[in-house]
Amino acid sequence: MDENWDVILIGAGQNNFALGTYLGMAGLETVICESRLENGGRLFSEEITLPGYWHNSLAYFQDNREVSPVWRELDWENGHHAEFVTPPVISSLLLPGGASVSHHQDLDGTLASLAHHSAADRAAWKDAHERFRGIVRDIVIPSYYAPPEAPGALEERIAADPAGSDFLRLAHMSAAEATEHLFESDAVRTLVLSQMAIPRGWAPDYEGGGREVLALIAGDERPQLARGGSHSIAQVLQRAYVMHGGQIRALHHVDRILVEDGRAVGVRLRDGREWKARRAVVSNVDPHGTFIDMVGEEHLDGGFAQAVRAIEPDEFSYFQVHLALKAPLRFAVHEAADGAVGQAMNVNYGPRSVKDLQAMWREIRAGEFPEHPCLHVTCPTWFDALQAPPAKHTASVFMPVPYQLKGHQPEDWVRLKDVFMEQVLSALREVATNLTDDNIVMKVPMDPCYLAGRWQNMRRGSVWVARKTPDQMGDNRPIPQLAQYRTPIQGLYQVGVATHPADAVIAGSGRAAWSVLREDLGLGT
Amino acid sequence: MAKVMHYDGVVIGAGHNGMICAGYLGKSGQKILVVEKNMEVGGGLDSHEDRNYPGFWHNIHSVFHRGLMMLPWFQDLEMERMGIHYYKPDPGVVQHFLDRTYLGWFADVERTIATIEQFSPKDAASFRDIWGRWQPVVKNVVFPETYCPPIPIDEKRSLLEGLPEGREYLRYFDTTPEQFILEHFEHTRVRAFIGFLAVMRGYELDAPNTGYLVPAMIAWGVNPQLCRGTSHALGDNLAHMLSHNGVDYIEAVGVERILVEGGRATGVVLEDGTVVHAKSFVASNVNPVETFIKLVGAENLDSEFSAKAAAFKFSKTTPIFATNLALNERPRYITEDAHPEVAESFMHIVGLETYEDLRNLFDDCRTGQLPRKPFMNGATPSYHDPTQAPPGKATAFMWQLSPYNLWGNPLNWDKVRGEWFERQLGVWRQYAPNLTEDNILSRDSTTPLDIERHDRNMYEGDWMVGEYTGDQALENRPFPGWGHYRTPVTGLYLCGSSCHPGGNITGAPGYNAAQTIARDLGLKLWWEPLDLRRQLREMNDRVAASATAAG
């Protein structure tokens, strides 16, 4: 039983679910080996505080779903019961004195909020939205679902648009430069830049971050909450995959990828069982895990192994606090001034200015728990009552922190996390007017070291696996030798967040890799 | 505008019974939707990652499964093809005593008897006698009875009286488990061992008409098995089985109401307002109070039936307080030096030194007190299945039967959680002294209240989902006259643990309900169900024929 397959897929994340579904539709027998019990990778919800309270312990919303070709092609929506709710406001940045600035789903809402801070910025946002929208929707987003193009090819297509050269000029800048170039108000700049690390994985000074700024402004990304919690999305992907004949084996840790004569022929599981793959092995694990740990350097040339080892991880990781609450989190002072705050999926609090964000990055890079934190606060039950028991609520706080604190080992987080949780809560109490001890039924912190242990491809707590610097993006992601999903080992493919498009959209690399496998395995169209 | 969906059948609750029932009917060609309130399917097949140390998986609810790979549904629905595998540790159970002796239950009955013999040769003889006499009773009566819709007692008596195994069954039918145990065993430890194992199956010591279950347990054997990759793997793979059989399921949304029109169940309304029309049937895997009082509504029932439903009893003695540990090394028991075989045991029992302890626990649970003397059963899952902990590390747990209504209010469990955890751990440590602070990485607890919080179906933390007493057993489960999975609402069925044969991971209520529904719908059965009635008739015919031949 279980010994022979056409394709063995390692890791039950979104990309392997998509790829596995395409392979199943083509008639191949596939299995996904997942080292955890739960599928879906970062699309995870769990009762981490108390039973009945479902917390999203990494990805907490989904964007760009409606424009995703993979979502349509695999009939995830209608065929497999995906349900979403759309909070009217994407993000509100809370400022001193009850002030705030909000990014709405609807352009006019955003413009009205910006107008409180700067008429020029209102105009700049509107202009950028209108001029660049087509480029983002018609060129940039579709490029996320195909293998990366040769240098210049994508840019050539963008340049053909009337607004193309302006787009490219801004896109090549860092996020900080682009923001500074577009806007004059510190509040508006901070609103944009505070959303770069979480949830996008960009530091403000990485070259090319300007593209993220334009996607945020012009992309109509339409972030939504999956009803019941993010894990619902994983369940949908799982259903589609299994419905097309796919098999899943949970808590099946792959120790080795078996290589014979330079070709991947199967896997060995931690319990010693060996399974054969007739056609291919696909790894959704990080490249270090795939090649150094599972393939083994004896099968690799030294230069390649060195390049894999040299892949830079993210500069930051996530610290999280999950709360089971009696009453939904409220920001009474800010809500009184602008009702948008009360309808925000994501409330950002901490940075009052770009300077504060710069200080946060200095602190993170110095290995300090930020004294200038940027808290991302969400109360999903305000929009989706099903994530908690009747009339009860959940809230979660996410913040960028270093993986390793100066003077500590990563393992020390388990001793320090409670103290940091209290620090975070006390900062949050400055604006969350009902975050009293009496309101909190239960609170649980989650630290970067825990994250890395739970999702082993997030080596050193690196959520994007390979840092989003230009030398590791596009057709260089994560290294040129892996950028087309093929690897130096014949029959072995690499997908996942380490590859293009770096998880900017749902299952992008899974669909892009499908086009590569389809060709390599001669599966027709 | 509320969403509207159309199906042949709707199953409420993706516990294992609901999914098994849906699997059979889906494979029969019915278009079915299973609706689950929780994000995760599986009901009591629930496992969580430790919240301090990743890679340690705790089996939060059910762990000790009995011979599932042999069961008809496991084979019919090709669960092995889904990757499900069971470990079968031997011995299955060891009860450790402070004087470093033990009682053990082995695959080889003679080894079990040898451990009893050291305490009482008379009990050993009695055990051997029951084991031998009850083999045909289990094989020909008790096992098929579990996997068939129940036969009313009068008819059953007439079928059984003429058969030697039938007379054996009837001989103890009217007794309580306690009466059987006291009558057949004299040593207090042997009584405690057998009594506790019966209780851990969800039986009540003093419940009439359930005494025969004790010799059945002895003959059947107590050889629990462990699901590879945690219990939840079975839940997940049952869901995969659904997809393979064309059954849809959705999670994270509960059923708000069962639609009844003209005395017939026609669908359900979900918590988000979605209306799901069911052309043929609605099957509820949740308990009858939830099903009838909350979902159907008294206005759709006659008052006598409503009163029955509202009066359905939940057990006061099944709720559990679980202590789950993430460990550097597995617990090492004080009996291991002299008896290395005990380390291999799946279930470990600690703290239970006399039958009196067990009796007292019943009193404490029923009066809502903390157990005066903790004793527990548990296991070291990672010892048998290393995937449940990081390499070289261990998971272990111990369960204490406890009252739900602690001092009259279940919320008291939130107050005593930490303190009571240490109390249980202290007792455990007497038997496994290496459970030192250095060894323990992380503690995780589940209280009787948490059971209900996670699983709304398990009212009052009762994982048996209804007290297992004579008036709520066999054809009386959930109510006298309604032991056939049908209900007064046409097209509405029950398929969960509140039906025959009760709680635990047996799949039997779902399996039996599927047969009833399929027959009512006039579907061609693609599987061959067990048929106790036919089997007993044939046995009677053979007896009659040989009597004629002899005459």
Boltz contact constraints between the chains, C-beta under 6 A:
constraints:
  - contact:
      token1: [A, 37]
      token2: [B, 47]
      max_distance: 6.0
  - contact:
      token1: [A, 37]
      token2: [B, 57]
      max_distance: 6.0
  - contact:
      token1: [A, 37]
      token2: [B, 230]
      max_distance: 6.0
  - contact:
      token1: [A, 37]
      token2: [B, 232]
      max_distance: 6.0
  - contact:
      token1: [A, 45]
      token2: [B, 39]
      max_distance: 6.0
  - contact:
      token1: [A, 48]
      token2: [B, 51]
      max_distance: 6.0
  - contact:
      token1: [A, 51]
      token2: [B, 450]
      max_distance: 6.0
  - contact:
      token1: [A, 51]
      token2: [B, 453]
      max_distance: 6.0
  - contact:
      token1: [A, 51]
      token2: [B, 454]
      max_distance: 6.0
  - contact:
      token1: [A, 52]
      token2: [B, 453]
      max_distance: 6.0
  - contact:
      token1: [A, 54]
      token2: [B, 39]
      max_distance: 6.0
  - contact:
      token1: [A, 81]
      token2: [B, 250]
      max_distance: 6.0
  - contact:
      token1: [A, 228]
      token2: [B, 39]
      max_distance: 6.0
  - contact:
      token1: [A, 228]
      token2: [B, 252]
      max_distance: 6.0
  - contact:
      token1: [A, 229]
      token2: [B, 39]
      max_distance: 6.0
  - contact:
      token1: [A, 231]
      token2: [B, 39]
      max_distance: 6.0
  - contact:
      token1: [A, 232]
      token2: [B, 252]
      max_distance: 6.0
  - contact:
      token1: [A, 235]
      token2: [B, 251]
      max_distance: 6.0
  - contact:
      token1: [A, 239]
      token2: [B, 243]
      max_distance: 6.0
  - contact:
      token1: [A, 242]
      token2: [B, 240]
      max_distance: 6.0
  - contact:
      token1: [A, 242]
      token2: [B, 243]
      max_distance: 6.0
  - contact:
      token1: [A, 243]
      token2: [B, 243]
      max_distance: 6.0
  - contact:
      token1: [A, 249]
      token2: [B, 83]
      max_distance: 6.0
  - contact:
      token1: [A, 250]
      token2: [B, 229]
      max_distance: 6.0
  - contact:
      token1: [A, 250]
      token2: [B, 233]
      max_distance: 6.0
  - contact:
      token1: [A, 251]
      token2: [B, 229]
      max_distance: 6.0
  - contact:
      token1: [A, 251]
      token2: [B, 387]
      max_distance: 6.0
  - contact:
      token1: [A, 386]
      token2: [B, 252]
      max_distance: 6.0
  - contact:
      token1: [A, 386]
      token2: [B, 253]
      max_distance: 6.0
  - contact:
      token1: [A, 414]
      token2: [B, 52]
      max_distance: 6.0
  - contact:
      token1: [A, 450]
      token2: [B, 54]
      max_distance: 6.0
  - contact:
      token1: [A, 453]
      token2: [B, 54]
      max_distance: 6.0
  - contact:
      token1: [A, 453]
      token2: [B, 55]
      max_distance: 6.0
  - contact:
      token1: [A, 454]
      token2: [B, 54]
      max_distance: 6.0
